[in-house]
Amino acid sequence: MSAAARHAVNAIDQARIAYRVFETETPSSAAPLVLVHGTALSQAIWRGAGWTRALSADRTVITLDLRGHGRSDRPHAESAYTMPLFAADVLAVLDACEVPRAHIAGYSLGGRVAFHLTQSAPERMASLISVAGAPKNVQGAFDRVFFPGVIDALGTGDIEVFLARWQLHTGHPVAAVTADAFRANDARALAAYMRAGDVDGGVSLHDLAHFTQPALLLVGSQDSERMHAAELAAAHLPDARLVVIDDATHSSVIWQPAARDAVLGFLTDIDPPLAQ
């Protein structure tokens, strides 16, 4: 299983996008799976949560750092964080890997990117997998996911201020692996992304009705806002499965083995990994 760090270049603005490729030991006919992380995280979260090992057993898995996150470029201008640019980051990685079509699984922010890609580049999408994601953001969502005033806290440029405020708000320590993922980011870049994301129009429910790809919508039972979004999306998508992970919150859902198992089962059903 190869996982060497590499970089692709977004052709629109020349942003460098970090990615890794986890190859199967036995070549398979199945389309690759791309995992797209959530806000303030990085591609490292997928290894930490066990997704790359579990899902690369029978198909190639590709992870990446979206702009403003991890080891990708981190511009401080709000204009650098439009959804078309995020989507182009993923396409740049697919092009660098010479992958014409892939399953795209996105967590939270990554889910919004996956919805946008399904609308803007449907020919590149084998399926849409949204984990605690939504077709569009709702203004103030970052305050609700993290804590009121999160953007101003990140705007100080000190990620430790953000982590301290988040811990104070929740009343319990931030998980060490999550805190480490956040520390790998640039606080001012995250603030710029959140300011832009707070007003992103996203994909309309009307547009979802024209999606033809199979879709899996995963959401935690304790993530009420994303549960509502997933139920609405499932009602409009022509070919969607809605899976609720018991006792999972927005931040804990990707750590649940049941979430990984649901993705594995979905992919096996729609794109079985037949040996070549």
N, C-alpha and C positions, 0 to 999 in steps of 0.2 A: 504494500500500500504506500504509494508515493504522496508526500505532502510538502514538497519544497515550496518555499515562498516565491511568488512571482508577481509581476505587475502587468496590467493591461493599461491602455491609454484611451480615455473617452475622446472620440473624434470631434465632439462638439466644442469642448473647451480645453482639451489636452490634460484634463485631470488624470493623475496616475491612481489606479485602483488595484489594491493588493488582493491577491487571491491564492488559494491552494487547491490542488486536485488530489483526491483520494481514489486511487484506482482499485478495481477489483483484482483479486489474484487470478480469476478465471474470466476471460473476456465474455461479455454478455451482449445480447441483442437489445437489451432494455435501454431506453433513452436515459441520459444522465439526469441526476437530480441536483439542482442548485439550491443551496440554503442561504437565505438572506436574513440577517440579524435584525434586532429591534433597536429602538432609540438608545443612544449612549452606550451600546454594547459593541462587540466586534465579532468577527468570525470565530474567535476563540471560544465563544460561548457554546458552539455546537459540539466541540470536542469535550468541553467540560461537562456538558449535559449528556454525553454518550451518544449523540445522534450520528456522528460521522462513522463511528465503529459499527453501530447497529445497521445503518442504512447502506454502507458501502460494501456489505458482504456479497451482494449480487448485482450491483450497478455502480458506475462511477458517480462519486459525490464531489461537487465543487462548492467551496465556500468563498466568500469575499467580504471585504470591508467596504461598505458604502462610503462615499465622500463625506468628509467631516468626522470619520470614525476610524479607529484602529490605526493601521499603517498606510491608509490611503491619504491622498492630499486633503488638507483641512483649510479651505478658504474661510475667511471671516465675513464675506459679503452675503447678505440674505439672498441676493439674486442667484447665488451658486447652488441654492437648495430647492429648485423647482422639481416637481415630480418627473417631468420629462428628462431632466438631467440624471436623477436617480435611476430611472429606467435605462437610460443610455449607459450608465455604469455597468449594469448587468449585461446588456448586449455587448459591450466592449469585452467583457470577460468571456462570453460565449464565443465571440469572434476569435479571440486570442487562443481559445481551446479548440477552435474549428468544430464547434458543436452547432449544427443547424437548428436543433429543436430540443427542448429540455423540459422536465417537470420543474416548476418554480415553487418552492415552499418558503413562505416568509412569515416571520414572527413580528407582530405588532407593526412597526414601520415597514418591515419587510413584506407584510401582508398587503399594505397599501401599494407598495411598489409592484407586487405581483398582480394586483387588480389592474393597475395602470398598464402594465405590460400586456395583459390579456386584451385590453382595449386597443393599445397602440401598435402592438407587434404580435398579433394572434398566430401568425405563421411560425413563430419561435416557441410557442407554448404547447407542450404536450398535455399539461394539466396545470390547474391552479390549486395551490394548497395554502390556505390562510390559517395561521395559528394565532389566535387572539388579535386578528387583524380586522380591517373594515374597508369598504370601498372608498370611504373618505373620512377625513378627520372632522371632529366637531370642535368648534372653537372653545378653548379652555381645557381641552383634553389633557394637555401636559400637566396642568395644575392638579387635575383629578388623579392622574396616574401616579404622579410623584408627590407634590405638595404645592399649595398656593405660593406663587412667587418664584417658582423653579427657574424661570428664564432669567430673572434678575440675579438669582444666586449664581447661575452659570456665567452670567455676564461679568461677574467679578474677576473671572479668569482663574479662579482657584477651585479645582474639583473637590478639594477637601471641604470647602464651605458647602457645596452641594450635598456631599455625603453626610455631613453632620446635620444639615437641615432635614434631609430625608429620614435619617435615623430618629431624630427628634419627633418628626411627624408620625412615624409608624409606631414608635415606642419600643422598637427592638432593633438590634444591629443588622446592618446590611450584610448579606452572605459574603464571605471572603472572596469567593470566585467572582461574584457580581461586582464587588467593590474594585477588585483588580482590573476587571474589564472596563469599568468606568474610568479608572485612573490612566488607562492607556489612551484616553481621548484628550482633545483640546477643548477646554470649557467654553471659550469664546466661539469656537466653531459650532459647538452644540447649541449655544444660545442663538446664533444666527439661523441654524437649521430650524429650531423650534419656532422662532418668530415667523419664518416663512411657512412652516407647516401648519401654524395656527390658522392660516387663512386659505389653505389649499382647498380647491373646490372638489377634488376627487372625481370618482366615477359615479354617475347617476344610476339610480335603480332602473330607469328606463334602458340605459345602455347594457346593464347586466343581462337583460332578457335576450340580447343578441349574441351572448357568449356561447360558443359551441363546445368548448373544452370541458372535460369532466372536472368537477371542483370538489374539494374537501374543505369543509369549514370546521375547524377545531376551536373550542372555546372552553374556558373553565367555568364551572357552575357558580363560582363566586365572583365572576367578572361581569357584572350586570350590564354595563354600558356596551361591551363588546358582544355579550350574549344577544342583546337587542339588535345590534348591527348584523350579527351572523344570521339571526332568524329572518330579518328582512331580506338579506342577500339570498338566503336559501330559497325564499319564496319567489324570487325573481329569476334566479339562474335556472336554465333549462335542465341541467344535469348536475345536481349538487347533493352531497351528503353532509349532514350536520351531525357532528359528534361532540357531546358534552363530556368533559373530564370532571368527574366528581371531586368536590372539595378543593379544586384548583382555583387560584386567583390569577389575575393578569400576569403577575411576575413569576408565579410558580409553575404555570402550565407546562412550559417546555422542560421542566425537570421531572415530569411525571412519565414513568415508563409506558403508561397507557396511551399517552400522546404519540410517542415514537411507534408503538405497536399499531396505532390507528393509521399512521402514515404508511407504514410498511404494508399493512393489509390492503390499503387503498391502491398503492402502486402495484402490488402483486396481482390484484384483480384487473387493473386496466392495462398493465404493461408487464406481463410476466417475463422474468429474466431468463429466457431460454439461452442455453450455452451455444456459442458460435463454433 
